[in-house]
Amino acid sequence: MNIYMTFGTADFLHKMIEENPNEKFVQLQGDDTSLLIHETNGKTIFNQPRSYEVFEKSGELTDNGFFVFNNIPVSDEGRPVFEHRFKSRAGMIDKEPGFMAIRVLRPLKSDTYVVLTQWDNEDSFKNWKSSQAYNKAHKKNDTEGGIDHKKTMFPRSSFVTKYVGQTEQ
């Protein structure tokens, strides 16, 4: 399964959805832009999308709720280690109150992986970040042995983007 993303105005992206009723889309709104996600086993209708292969998933993406995109640049030699970490994850996030879906996305045309999580609201996400499950999943972060300190693996700093589903506005 692949995920493709494109940006545009809310009206333009909504029109794409209306013109392709048989495709699975999720339209999101950020602080200053709209994002359209196309999740498919086939080809995308987007002209120049950000392209990803889904290599871990849980839940179904919908167009409501609160979305967090953790964008993580990973070097070529770091990819196997990074992917192994997610494939062997405990899955504790799946049991968190308010959790709806996760997609771990392997980039097809760049070096930046995306860990996309969907929550029923922003408070659920914040509660998870202060939970024991979060601490367990990230227990080695910010330590000398943590994966986040492997500079040859991460060529640049990661960054987070947040969106709300179109039905939340």
Chimera marker file (.cmm) of the C-alpha trace (Angstrom):
<marker_set name="trace">
<marker id="1" x="0.000" y="0.000" z="0.000" r="1" g="1" b="0" radius="0.5"/>
<marker id="2" x="1.197" y="3.526" z="-0.765" r="1" g="1" b="0" radius="0.5"/>
<marker id="3" x="0.334" y="6.949" z="0.525" r="1" g="1" b="0" radius="0.5"/>
<marker id="4" x="0.660" y="10.050" z="-1.616" r="1" g="1" b="0" radius="0.5"/>
<marker id="5" x="0.366" y="13.602" z="-0.330" r="1" g="1" b="0" radius="0.5"/>
<marker id="6" x="-0.212" y="16.929" z="-2.017" r="1" g="1" b="0" radius="0.5"/>
<marker id="7" x="-0.853" y="20.454" z="-0.815" r="1" g="1" b="0" radius="0.5"/>
<marker id="8" x="-3.273" y="23.092" z="-2.090" r="1" g="1" b="0" radius="0.5"/>
<marker id="9" x="-6.213" y="25.222" z="-1.142" r="1" g="1" b="0" radius="0.5"/>
<marker id="10" x="-9.034" y="23.469" z="0.700" r="1" g="1" b="0" radius="0.5"/>
<marker id="11" x="-11.434" y="24.107" z="-2.196" r="1" g="1" b="0" radius="0.5"/>
<marker id="12" x="-9.040" y="22.775" z="-4.842" r="1" g="1" b="0" radius="0.5"/>
<marker id="13" x="-8.323" y="19.604" z="-2.849" r="1" g="1" b="0" radius="0.5"/>
<marker id="14" x="-12.008" y="19.047" z="-2.124" r="1" g="1" b="0" radius="0.5"/>
<marker id="15" x="-12.712" y="19.254" z="-5.842" r="1" g="1" b="0" radius="0.5"/>
<marker id="16" x="-10.168" y="16.467" z="-6.442" r="1" g="1" b="0" radius="0.5"/>
<marker id="17" x="-12.065" y="14.296" z="-3.970" r="1" g="1" b="0" radius="0.5"/>
<marker id="18" x="-15.393" y="14.990" z="-5.692" r="1" g="1" b="0" radius="0.5"/>
<marker id="19" x="-13.912" y="14.151" z="-9.104" r="1" g="1" b="0" radius="0.5"/>
<marker id="20" x="-12.544" y="10.789" z="-7.868" r="1" g="1" b="0" radius="0.5"/>
<marker id="21" x="-15.281" y="9.256" z="-5.685" r="1" g="1" b="0" radius="0.5"/>
<marker id="22" x="-13.826" y="5.726" z="-5.843" r="1" g="1" b="0" radius="0.5"/>
<marker id="23" x="-10.496" y="6.709" z="-4.285" r="1" g="1" b="0" radius="0.5"/>
<marker id="24" x="-9.626" y="6.842" z="-0.568" r="1" g="1" b="0" radius="0.5"/>
<marker id="25" x="-8.694" y="10.397" z="0.410" r="1" g="1" b="0" radius="0.5"/>
<marker id="26" x="-8.230" y="12.187" z="3.711" r="1" g="1" b="0" radius="0.5"/>
<marker id="27" x="-8.306" y="15.990" z="3.610" r="1" g="1" b="0" radius="0.5"/>
<marker id="28" x="-6.539" y="17.847" z="6.412" r="1" g="1" b="0" radius="0.5"/>
<marker id="29" x="-6.095" y="21.457" z="7.434" r="1" g="1" b="0" radius="0.5"/>
<marker id="30" x="-2.902" y="22.856" z="8.972" r="1" g="1" b="0" radius="0.5"/>
<marker id="31" x="-2.158" y="26.317" z="10.294" r="1" g="1" b="0" radius="0.5"/>
<marker id="32" x="-1.398" y="27.696" z="6.858" r="1" g="1" b="0" radius="0.5"/>
<marker id="33" x="-2.100" y="24.951" z="4.304" r="1" g="1" b="0" radius="0.5"/>
<marker id="34" x="-4.408" y="22.124" z="3.325" r="1" g="1" b="0" radius="0.5"/>
<marker id="35" x="-3.127" y="18.607" z="2.732" r="1" g="1" b="0" radius="0.5"/>
<marker id="36" x="-4.708" y="15.758" z="0.803" r="1" g="1" b="0" radius="0.5"/>
<marker id="37" x="-3.675" y="12.166" z="1.508" r="1" g="1" b="0" radius="0.5"/>
<marker id="38" x="-4.350" y="9.462" z="-1.076" r="1" g="1" b="0" radius="0.5"/>
<marker id="39" x="-4.034" y="5.934" z="0.332" r="1" g="1" b="0" radius="0.5"/>
<marker id="40" x="-4.060" y="3.298" z="-2.415" r="1" g="1" b="0" radius="0.5"/>
<marker id="41" x="-2.658" y="0.043" z="-3.738" r="1" g="1" b="0" radius="0.5"/>
<marker id="42" x="-2.711" y="1.566" z="-7.217" r="1" g="1" b="0" radius="0.5"/>
<marker id="43" x="-1.411" y="4.736" z="-8.809" r="1" g="1" b="0" radius="0.5"/>
<marker id="44" x="-2.164" y="8.198" z="-7.546" r="1" g="1" b="0" radius="0.5"/>
<marker id="45" x="-4.056" y="10.906" z="-9.383" r="1" g="1" b="0" radius="0.5"/>
<marker id="46" x="-1.648" y="13.581" z="-8.061" r="1" g="1" b="0" radius="0.5"/>
<marker id="47" x="0.819" y="15.118" z="-10.532" r="1" g="1" b="0" radius="0.5"/>
<marker id="48" x="3.815" y="15.633" z="-8.217" r="1" g="1" b="0" radius="0.5"/>
<marker id="49" x="3.065" y="14.029" z="-4.857" r="1" g="1" b="0" radius="0.5"/>
<marker id="50" x="5.180" y="13.261" z="-1.856" r="1" g="1" b="0" radius="0.5"/>
<marker id="51" x="5.283" y="9.458" z="-2.217" r="1" g="1" b="0" radius="0.5"/>
<marker id="52" x="5.553" y="6.822" z="0.502" r="1" g="1" b="0" radius="0.5"/>
<marker id="53" x="5.234" y="3.092" z="0.977" r="1" g="1" b="0" radius="0.5"/>
<marker id="54" x="3.326" y="2.065" z="4.099" r="1" g="1" b="0" radius="0.5"/>
<marker id="55" x="5.436" y="-0.464" z="5.996" r="1" g="1" b="0" radius="0.5"/>
<marker id="56" x="3.585" y="-0.424" z="9.317" r="1" g="1" b="0" radius="0.5"/>
<marker id="57" x="-0.061" y="0.404" z="9.922" r="1" g="1" b="0" radius="0.5"/>
<marker id="58" x="-2.848" y="0.090" z="12.426" r="1" g="1" b="0" radius="0.5"/>
<marker id="59" x="-6.378" y="1.460" z="12.292" r="1" g="1" b="0" radius="0.5"/>
<marker id="60" x="-8.133" y="3.199" z="9.417" r="1" g="1" b="0" radius="0.5"/>
<marker id="61" x="-7.452" y="6.804" z="8.463" r="1" g="1" b="0" radius="0.5"/>
<marker id="62" x="-10.562" y="8.973" z="8.418" r="1" g="1" b="0" radius="0.5"/>
<marker id="63" x="-11.077" y="12.663" z="7.740" r="1" g="1" b="0" radius="0.5"/>
<marker id="64" x="-11.770" y="13.644" z="11.333" r="1" g="1" b="0" radius="0.5"/>
<marker id="65" x="-9.611" y="14.043" z="14.399" r="1" g="1" b="0" radius="0.5"/>
<marker id="66" x="-6.125" y="15.354" z="15.122" r="1" g="1" b="0" radius="0.5"/>
<marker id="67" x="-3.144" y="14.283" z="13.018" r="1" g="1" b="0" radius="0.5"/>
<marker id="68" x="0.548" y="14.381" z="13.922" r="1" g="1" b="0" radius="0.5"/>
<marker id="69" x="3.272" y="13.878" z="11.303" r="1" g="1" b="0" radius="0.5"/>
<marker id="70" x="6.708" y="13.150" z="12.752" r="1" g="1" b="0" radius="0.5"/>
<marker id="71" x="9.047" y="13.802" z="9.796" r="1" g="1" b="0" radius="0.5"/>
<marker id="72" x="12.354" y="11.976" z="10.313" r="1" g="1" b="0" radius="0.5"/>
<marker id="73" x="15.262" y="12.251" z="7.862" r="1" g="1" b="0" radius="0.5"/>
<marker id="74" x="17.157" y="8.933" z="7.797" r="1" g="1" b="0" radius="0.5"/>
<marker id="75" x="20.406" y="8.173" z="5.967" r="1" g="1" b="0" radius="0.5"/>
<marker id="76" x="20.552" y="5.273" z="3.494" r="1" g="1" b="0" radius="0.5"/>
<marker id="77" x="22.680" y="3.198" z="5.880" r="1" g="1" b="0" radius="0.5"/>
<marker id="78" x="20.318" y="3.988" z="8.768" r="1" g="1" b="0" radius="0.5"/>
<marker id="79" x="17.148" y="2.764" z="7.061" r="1" g="1" b="0" radius="0.5"/>
<marker id="80" x="17.365" y="-0.921" z="8.137" r="1" g="1" b="0" radius="0.5"/>
<marker id="81" x="17.922" y="-0.009" z="11.799" r="1" g="1" b="0" radius="0.5"/>
<marker id="82" x="15.185" y="2.623" z="11.771" r="1" g="1" b="0" radius="0.5"/>
<marker id="83" x="12.671" y="0.275" z="10.129" r="1" g="1" b="0" radius="0.5"/>
<marker id="84" x="13.562" y="-2.600" z="12.465" r="1" g="1" b="0" radius="0.5"/>
<marker id="85" x="12.763" y="-0.351" z="15.427" r="1" g="1" b="0" radius="0.5"/>
<marker id="86" x="9.230" y="0.201" z="14.172" r="1" g="1" b="0" radius="0.5"/>
<marker id="87" x="8.624" y="-3.369" z="13.060" r="1" g="1" b="0" radius="0.5"/>
<marker id="88" x="9.444" y="-4.599" z="16.539" r="1" g="1" b="0" radius="0.5"/>
<marker id="89" x="7.553" y="-1.837" z="18.348" r="1" g="1" b="0" radius="0.5"/>
<marker id="90" x="5.483" y="-2.900" z="21.302" r="1" g="1" b="0" radius="0.5"/>
<marker id="91" x="2.291" y="-1.511" z="19.776" r="1" g="1" b="0" radius="0.5"/>
<marker id="92" x="1.320" y="0.140" z="23.013" r="1" g="1" b="0" radius="0.5"/>
<marker id="93" x="0.170" y="3.283" z="21.188" r="1" g="1" b="0" radius="0.5"/>
<marker id="94" x="-2.673" y="1.232" z="19.690" r="1" g="1" b="0" radius="0.5"/>
<marker id="95" x="-4.201" y="0.808" z="23.147" r="1" g="1" b="0" radius="0.5"/>
<marker id="96" x="-4.037" y="4.473" z="24.128" r="1" g="1" b="0" radius="0.5"/>
<marker id="97" x="-7.339" y="6.304" z="24.726" r="1" g="1" b="0" radius="0.5"/>
<marker id="98" x="-8.189" y="8.419" z="21.720" r="1" g="1" b="0" radius="0.5"/>
<marker id="99" x="-5.775" y="6.646" z="19.355" r="1" g="1" b="0" radius="0.5"/>
<marker id="100" x="-7.304" y="6.078" z="15.921" r="1" g="1" b="0" radius="0.5"/>
<marker id="101" x="-4.579" y="5.103" z="13.421" r="1" g="1" b="0" radius="0.5"/>
<marker id="102" x="-0.869" y="5.005" z="12.665" r="1" g="1" b="0" radius="0.5"/>
<marker id="103" x="1.076" y="4.802" z="9.417" r="1" g="1" b="0" radius="0.5"/>
<marker id="104" x="4.840" y="4.458" z="9.308" r="1" g="1" b="0" radius="0.5"/>
<marker id="105" x="5.802" y="5.692" z="5.867" r="1" g="1" b="0" radius="0.5"/>
<marker id="106" x="8.957" y="4.817" z="3.914" r="1" g="1" b="0" radius="0.5"/>
<marker id="107" x="9.842" y="7.633" z="1.490" r="1" g="1" b="0" radius="0.5"/>
<marker id="108" x="9.999" y="6.704" z="-2.198" r="1" g="1" b="0" radius="0.5"/>
<marker id="109" x="11.632" y="9.924" z="-3.454" r="1" g="1" b="0" radius="0.5"/>
<marker id="110" x="13.393" y="11.454" z="-0.441" r="1" g="1" b="0" radius="0.5"/>
<marker id="111" x="15.146" y="10.506" z="2.793" r="1" g="1" b="0" radius="0.5"/>
<marker id="112" x="12.399" y="11.634" z="5.179" r="1" g="1" b="0" radius="0.5"/>
<marker id="113" x="10.253" y="8.970" z="6.815" r="1" g="1" b="0" radius="0.5"/>
<marker id="114" x="6.907" y="10.003" z="8.265" r="1" g="1" b="0" radius="0.5"/>
<marker id="115" x="5.287" y="8.536" z="11.358" r="1" g="1" b="0" radius="0.5"/>
<marker id="116" x="1.665" y="9.629" z="10.987" r="1" g="1" b="0" radius="0.5"/>
<marker id="117" x="-0.659" y="9.202" z="13.955" r="1" g="1" b="0" radius="0.5"/>
<marker id="118" x="-4.336" y="10.054" z="14.126" r="1" g="1" b="0" radius="0.5"/>
<marker id="119" x="-6.106" y="10.864" z="17.393" r="1" g="1" b="0" radius="0.5"/>
<marker id="120" x="-9.697" y="11.693" z="18.205" r="1" g="1" b="0" radius="0.5"/>
<marker id="121" x="-8.500" y="15.104" z="19.466" r="1" g="1" b="0" radius="0.5"/>
<marker id="122" x="-5.365" y="17.027" z="20.458" r="1" g="1" b="0" radius="0.5"/>
<marker id="123" x="-5.842" y="16.282" z="24.161" r="1" g="1" b="0" radius="0.5"/>
<marker id="124" x="-5.628" y="12.530" z="23.473" r="1" g="1" b="0" radius="0.5"/>
<marker id="125" x="-2.287" y="13.075" z="21.723" r="1" g="1" b="0" radius="0.5"/>
<marker id="126" x="-0.996" y="15.202" z="24.617" r="1" g="1" b="0" radius="0.5"/>
<marker id="127" x="-2.156" y="12.588" z="27.134" r="1" g="1" b="0" radius="0.5"/>
<marker id="128" x="-0.272" y="9.875" z="25.227" r="1" g="1" b="0" radius="0.5"/>
<marker id="129" x="2.900" y="11.991" z="25.236" r="1" g="1" b="0" radius="0.5"/>
<marker id="130" x="2.755" y="12.081" z="29.032" r="1" g="1" b="0" radius="0.5"/>
<marker id="131" x="1.809" y="8.391" z="29.421" r="1" g="1" b="0" radius="0.5"/>
<marker id="132" x="3.829" y="5.406" z="30.615" r="1" g="1" b="0" radius="0.5"/>
<marker id="133" x="3.383" y="3.830" z="27.174" r="1" g="1" b="0" radius="0.5"/>
<marker id="134" x="5.071" y="6.831" z="25.516" r="1" g="1" b="0" radius="0.5"/>
<marker id="135" x="7.893" y="6.765" z="28.062" r="1" g="1" b="0" radius="0.5"/>
<marker id="136" x="8.406" y="3.040" z="27.483" r="1" g="1" b="0" radius="0.5"/>
<marker id="137" x="8.428" y="3.426" z="23.687" r="1" g="1" b="0" radius="0.5"/>
<marker id="138" x="10.914" y="6.308" z="23.897" r="1" g="1" b="0" radius="0.5"/>
<marker id="139" x="12.872" y="5.256" z="27.000" r="1" g="1" b="0" radius="0.5"/>
<marker id="140" x="16.299" y="5.405" z="25.331" r="1" g="1" b="0" radius="0.5"/>
<marker id="141" x="15.716" y="8.745" z="23.605" r="1" g="1" b="0" radius="0.5"/>
<marker id="142" x="17.885" y="11.559" z="24.877" r="1" g="1" b="0" radius="0.5"/>
<marker id="143" x="20.397" y="9.040" z="26.250" r="1" g="1" b="0" radius="0.5"/>
<marker id="144" x="23.806" y="8.227" z="24.846" r="1" g="1" b="0" radius="0.5"/>
<marker id="145" x="22.548" y="4.807" z="23.718" r="1" g="1" b="0" radius="0.5"/>
<marker id="146" x="19.387" y="6.191" z="22.164" r="1" g="1" b="0" radius="0.5"/>
<marker id="147" x="18.703" y="5.891" z="18.478" r="1" g="1" b="0" radius="0.5"/>
<marker id="148" x="18.220" y="9.664" z="18.298" r="1" g="1" b="0" radius="0.5"/>
<marker id="149" x="21.951" y="10.144" z="19.054" r="1" g="1" b="0" radius="0.5"/>
<marker id="150" x="23.171" y="8.148" z="16.050" r="1" g="1" b="0" radius="0.5"/>
<marker id="151" x="24.271" y="11.104" z="13.907" r="1" g="1" b="0" radius="0.5"/>
<marker id="152" x="25.260" y="8.901" z="10.951" r="1" g="1" b="0" radius="0.5"/>
<marker id="153" x="21.687" y="7.633" z="10.924" r="1" g="1" b="0" radius="0.5"/>
<marker id="154" x="19.940" y="11.003" z="11.125" r="1" g="1" b="0" radius="0.5"/>
<marker id="155" x="21.491" y="13.596" z="8.777" r="1" g="1" b="0" radius="0.5"/>
<marker id="156" x="19.152" y="16.389" z="9.920" r="1" g="1" b="0" radius="0.5"/>
<marker id="157" x="16.798" y="17.114" z="12.780" r="1" g="1" b="0" radius="0.5"/>
<marker id="158" x="13.308" y="15.681" z="12.680" r="1" g="1" b="0" radius="0.5"/>
<marker id="159" x="10.291" y="17.963" z="12.790" r="1" g="1" b="0" radius="0.5"/>
<marker id="160" x="6.598" y="17.658" z="13.587" r="1" g="1" b="0" radius="0.5"/>
<marker id="161" x="3.625" y="18.989" z="11.641" r="1" g="1" b="0" radius="0.5"/>
<marker id="162" x="0.051" y="18.910" z="12.926" r="1" g="1" b="0" radius="0.5"/>
<marker id="163" x="-3.287" y="18.957" z="11.129" r="1" g="1" b="0" radius="0.5"/>
<marker id="164" x="-6.971" y="18.578" z="11.866" r="1" g="1" b="0" radius="0.5"/>
<marker id="165" x="-9.424" y="16.626" z="9.759" r="1" g="1" b="0" radius="0.5"/>
<marker id="166" x="-11.715" y="18.625" z="7.494" r="1" g="1" b="0" radius="0.5"/>
<marker id="167" x="-14.762" y="17.501" z="9.464" r="1" g="1" b="0" radius="0.5"/>
<marker id="168" x="-13.263" y="19.065" z="12.634" r="1" g="1" b="0" radius="0.5"/>
<marker id="169" x="-13.509" y="22.650" z="11.424" r="1" g="1" b="0" radius="0.5"/>
<link id1="1" id2="2" r="1" g="1" b="0" radius="0.2"/>
<link id1="2" id2="3" r="1" g="1" b="0" radius="0.2"/>
<link id1="3" id2="4" r="1" g="1" b="0" radius="0.2"/>
<link id1="4" id2="5" r="1" g="1" b="0" radius="0.2"/>
<link id1="5" id2="6" r="1" g="1" b="0" radius="0.2"/>
<link id1="6" id2="7" r="1" g="1" b="0" radius="0.2"/>
<link id1="7" id2="8" r="1" g="1" b="0" radius="0.2"/>
<link id1="8" id2="9" r="1" g="1" b="0" radius="0.2"/>
<link id1="9" id2="10" r="1" g="1" b="0" radius="0.2"/>
<link id1="10" id2="11" r="1" g="1" b="0" radius="0.2"/>
<link id1="11" id2="12" r="1" g="1" b="0" radius="0.2"/>
<link id1="12" id2="13" r="1" g="1" b="0" radius="0.2"/>
<link id1="13" id2="14" r="1" g="1" b="0" radius="0.2"/>
<link id1="14" id2="15" r="1" g="1" b="0" radius="0.2"/>
<link id1="15" id2="16" r="1" g="1" b="0" radius="0.2"/>
<link id1="16" id2="17" r="1" g="1" b="0" radius="0.2"/>
<link id1="17" id2="18" r="1" g="1" b="0" radius="0.2"/>
<link id1="18" id2="19" r="1" g="1" b="0" radius="0.2"/>
<link id1="19" id2="20" r="1" g="1" b="0" radius="0.2"/>
<link id1="20" id2="21" r="1" g="1" b="0" radius="0.2"/>
<link id1="21" id2="22" r="1" g="1" b="0" radius="0.2"/>
<link id1="22" id2="23" r="1" g="1" b="0" radius="0.2"/>
<link id1="23" id2="24" r="1" g="1" b="0" radius="0.2"/>
<link id1="24" id2="25" r="1" g="1" b="0" radius="0.2"/>
<link id1="25" id2="26" r="1" g="1" b="0" radius="0.2"/>
<link id1="26" id2="27" r="1" g="1" b="0" radius="0.2"/>
<link id1="27" id2="28" r="1" g="1" b="0" radius="0.2"/>
<link id1="28" id2="29" r="1" g="1" b="0" radius="0.2"/>
<link id1="29" id2="30" r="1" g="1" b="0" radius="0.2"/>
<link id1="30" id2="31" r="1" g="1" b="0" radius="0.2"/>
<link id1="31" id2="32" r="1" g="1" b="0" radius="0.2"/>
<link id1="32" id2="33" r="1" g="1" b="0" radius="0.2"/>
<link id1="33" id2="34" r="1" g="1" b="0" radius="0.2"/>
<link id1="34" id2="35" r="1" g="1" b="0" radius="0.2"/>
<link id1="35" id2="36" r="1" g="1" b="0" radius="0.2"/>
<link id1="36" id2="37" r="1" g="1" b="0" radius="0.2"/>
<link id1="37" id2="38" r="1" g="1" b="0" radius="0.2"/>
<link id1="38" id2="39" r="1" g="1" b="0" radius="0.2"/>
<link id1="39" id2="40" r="1" g="1" b="0" radius="0.2"/>
<link id1="40" id2="41" r="1" g="1" b="0" radius="0.2"/>
<link id1="41" id2="42" r="1" g="1" b="0" radius="0.2"/>
<link id1="42" id2="43" r="1" g="1" b="0" radius="0.2"/>
<link id1="43" id2="44" r="1" g="1" b="0" radius="0.2"/>
<link id1="44" id2="45" r="1" g="1" b="0" radius="0.2"/>
<link id1="45" id2="46" r="1" g="1" b="0" radius="0.2"/>
<link id1="46" id2="47" r="1" g="1" b="0" radius="0.2"/>
<link id1="47" id2="48" r="1" g="1" b="0" radius="0.2"/>
<link id1="48" id2="49" r="1" g="1" b="0" radius="0.2"/>
<link id1="49" id2="50" r="1" g="1" b="0" radius="0.2"/>
<link id1="50" id2="51" r="1" g="1" b="0" radius="0.2"/>
<link id1="51" id2="52" r="1" g="1" b="0" radius="0.2"/>
<link id1="52" id2="53" r="1" g="1" b="0" radius="0.2"/>
<link id1="53" id2="54" r="1" g="1" b="0" radius="0.2"/>
<link id1="54" id2="55" r="1" g="1" b="0" radius="0.2"/>
<link id1="55" id2="56" r="1" g="1" b="0" radius="0.2"/>
<link id1="56" id2="57" r="1" g="1" b="0" radius="0.2"/>
<link id1="57" id2="58" r="1" g="1" b="0" radius="0.2"/>
<link id1="58" id2="59" r="1" g="1" b="0" radius="0.2"/>
<link id1="59" id2="60" r="1" g="1" b="0" radius="0.2"/>
<link id1="60" id2="61" r="1" g="1" b="0" radius="0.2"/>
<link id1="61" id2="62" r="1" g="1" b="0" radius="0.2"/>
<link id1="62" id2="63" r="1" g="1" b="0" radius="0.2"/>
<link id1="63" id2="64" r="1" g="1" b="0" radius="0.2"/>
<link id1="64" id2="65" r="1" g="1" b="0" radius="0.2"/>
<link id1="65" id2="66" r="1" g="1" b="0" radius="0.2"/>
<link id1="66" id2="67" r="1" g="1" b="0" radius="0.2"/>
<link id1="67" id2="68" r="1" g="1" b="0" radius="0.2"/>
<link id1="68" id2="69" r="1" g="1" b="0" radius="0.2"/>
<link id1="69" id2="70" r="1" g="1" b="0" radius="0.2"/>
<link id1="70" id2="71" r="1" g="1" b="0" radius="0.2"/>
<link id1="71" id2="72" r="1" g="1" b="0" radius="0.2"/>
<link id1="72" id2="73" r="1" g="1" b="0" radius="0.2"/>
<link id1="73" id2="74" r="1" g="1" b="0" radius="0.2"/>
<link id1="74" id2="75" r="1" g="1" b="0" radius="0.2"/>
<link id1="75" id2="76" r="1" g="1" b="0" radius="0.2"/>
<link id1="76" id2="77" r="1" g="1" b="0" radius="0.2"/>
<link id1="77" id2="78" r="1" g="1" b="0" radius="0.2"/>
<link id1="78" id2="79" r="1" g="1" b="0" radius="0.2"/>
<link id1="79" id2="80" r="1" g="1" b="0" radius="0.2"/>
<link id1="80" id2="81" r="1" g="1" b="0" radius="0.2"/>
<link id1="81" id2="82" r="1" g="1" b="0" radius="0.2"/>
<link id1="82" id2="83" r="1" g="1" b="0" radius="0.2"/>
<link id1="83" id2="84" r="1" g="1" b="0" radius="0.2"/>
<link id1="84" id2="85" r="1" g="1" b="0" radius="0.2"/>
<link id1="85" id2="86" r="1" g="1" b="0" radius="0.2"/>
<link id1="86" id2="87" r="1" g="1" b="0" radius="0.2"/>
<link id1="87" id2="88" r="1" g="1" b="0" radius="0.2"/>
<link id1="88" id2="89" r="1" g="1" b="0" radius="0.2"/>
<link id1="89" id2="90" r="1" g="1" b="0" radius="0.2"/>
<link id1="90" id2="91" r="1" g="1" b="0" radius="0.2"/>
<link id1="91" id2="92" r="1" g="1" b="0" radius="0.2"/>
<link id1="92" id2="93" r="1" g="1" b="0" radius="0.2"/>
<link id1="93" id2="94" r="1" g="1" b="0" radius="0.2"/>
<link id1="94" id2="95" r="1" g="1" b="0" radius="0.2"/>
<link id1="95" id2="96" r="1" g="1" b="0" radius="0.2"/>
<link id1="96" id2="97" r="1" g="1" b="0" radius="0.2"/>
<link id1="97" id2="98" r="1" g="1" b="0" radius="0.2"/>
<link id1="98" id2="99" r="1" g="1" b="0" radius="0.2"/>
<link id1="99" id2="100" r="1" g="1" b="0" radius="0.2"/>
<link id1="100" id2="101" r="1" g="1" b="0" radius="0.2"/>
<link id1="101" id2="102" r="1" g="1" b="0" radius="0.2"/>
<link id1="102" id2="103" r="1" g="1" b="0" radius="0.2"/>
<link id1="103" id2="104" r="1" g="1" b="0" radius="0.2"/>
<link id1="104" id2="105" r="1" g="1" b="0" radius="0.2"/>
<link id1="105" id2="106" r="1" g="1" b="0" radius="0.2"/>
<link id1="106" id2="107" r="1" g="1" b="0" radius="0.2"/>
<link id1="107" id2="108" r="1" g="1" b="0" radius="0.2"/>
<link id1="108" id2="109" r="1" g="1" b="0" radius="0.2"/>
<link id1="109" id2="110" r="1" g="1" b="0" radius="0.2"/>
<link id1="110" id2="111" r="1" g="1" b="0" radius="0.2"/>
<link id1="111" id2="112" r="1" g="1" b="0" radius="0.2"/>
<link id1="112" id2="113" r="1" g="1" b="0" radius="0.2"/>
<link id1="113" id2="114" r="1" g="1" b="0" radius="0.2"/>
<link id1="114" id2="115" r="1" g="1" b="0" radius="0.2"/>
<link id1="115" id2="116" r="1" g="1" b="0" radius="0.2"/>
<link id1="116" id2="117" r="1" g="1" b="0" radius="0.2"/>
<link id1="117" id2="118" r="1" g="1" b="0" radius="0.2"/>
<link id1="118" id2="119" r="1" g="1" b="0" radius="0.2"/>
<link id1="119" id2="120" r="1" g="1" b="0" radius="0.2"/>
<link id1="120" id2="121" r="1" g="1" b="0" radius="0.2"/>
<link id1="121" id2="122" r="1" g="1" b="0" radius="0.2"/>
<link id1="122" id2="123" r="1" g="1" b="0" radius="0.2"/>
<link id1="123" id2="124" r="1" g="1" b="0" radius="0.2"/>
<link id1="124" id2="125" r="1" g="1" b="0" radius="0.2"/>
<link id1="125" id2="126" r="1" g="1" b="0" radius="0.2"/>
<link id1="126" id2="127" r="1" g="1" b="0" radius="0.2"/>
<link id1="127" id2="128" r="1" g="1" b="0" radius="0.2"/>
<link id1="128" id2="129" r="1" g="1" b="0" radius="0.2"/>
<link id1="129" id2="130" r="1" g="1" b="0" radius="0.2"/>
<link id1="130" id2="131" r="1" g="1" b="0" radius="0.2"/>
<link id1="131" id2="132" r="1" g="1" b="0" radius="0.2"/>
<link id1="132" id2="133" r="1" g="1" b="0" radius="0.2"/>
<link id1="133" id2="134" r="1" g="1" b="0" radius="0.2"/>
<link id1="134" id2="135" r="1" g="1" b="0" radius="0.2"/>
<link id1="135" id2="136" r="1" g="1" b="0" radius="0.2"/>
<link id1="136" id2="137" r="1" g="1" b="0" radius="0.2"/>
<link id1="137" id2="138" r="1" g="1" b="0" radius="0.2"/>
<link id1="138" id2="139" r="1" g="1" b="0" radius="0.2"/>
<link id1="139" id2="140" r="1" g="1" b="0" radius="0.2"/>
<link id1="140" id2="141" r="1" g="1" b="0" radius="0.2"/>
<link id1="141" id2="142" r="1" g="1" b="0" radius="0.2"/>
<link id1="142" id2="143" r="1" g="1" b="0" radius="0.2"/>
<link id1="143" id2="144" r="1" g="1" b="0" radius="0.2"/>
<link id1="144" id2="145" r="1" g="1" b="0" radius="0.2"/>
<link id1="145" id2="146" r="1" g="1" b="0" radius="0.2"/>
<link id1="146" id2="147" r="1" g="1" b="0" radius="0.2"/>
<link id1="147" id2="148" r="1" g="1" b="0" radius="0.2"/>
<link id1="148" id2="149" r="1" g="1" b="0" radius="0.2"/>
<link id1="149" id2="150" r="1" g="1" b="0" radius="0.2"/>
<link id1="150" id2="151" r="1" g="1" b="0" radius="0.2"/>
<link id1="151" id2="152" r="1" g="1" b="0" radius="0.2"/>
<link id1="152" id2="153" r="1" g="1" b="0" radius="0.2"/>
<link id1="153" id2="154" r="1" g="1" b="0" radius="0.2"/>
<link id1="154" id2="155" r="1" g="1" b="0" radius="0.2"/>
<link id1="155" id2="156" r="1" g="1" b="0" radius="0.2"/>
<link id1="156" id2="157" r="1" g="1" b="0" radius="0.2"/>
<link id1="157" id2="158" r="1" g="1" b="0" radius="0.2"/>
<link id1="158" id2="159" r="1" g="1" b="0" radius="0.2"/>
<link id1="159" id2="160" r="1" g="1" b="0" radius="0.2"/>
<link id1="160" id2="161" r="1" g="1" b="0" radius="0.2"/>
<link id1="161" id2="162" r="1" g="1" b="0" radius="0.2"/>
<link id1="162" id2="163" r="1" g="1" b="0" radius="0.2"/>
<link id1="163" id2="164" r="1" g="1" b="0" radius="0.2"/>
<link id1="164" id2="165" r="1" g="1" b="0" radius="0.2"/>
<link id1="165" id2="166" r="1" g="1" b="0" radius="0.2"/>
<link id1="166" id2="167" r="1" g="1" b="0" radius="0.2"/>
<link id1="167" id2="168" r="1" g="1" b="0" radius="0.2"/>
<link id1="168" id2="169" r="1" g="1" b="0" radius="0.2"/>
</marker_set>
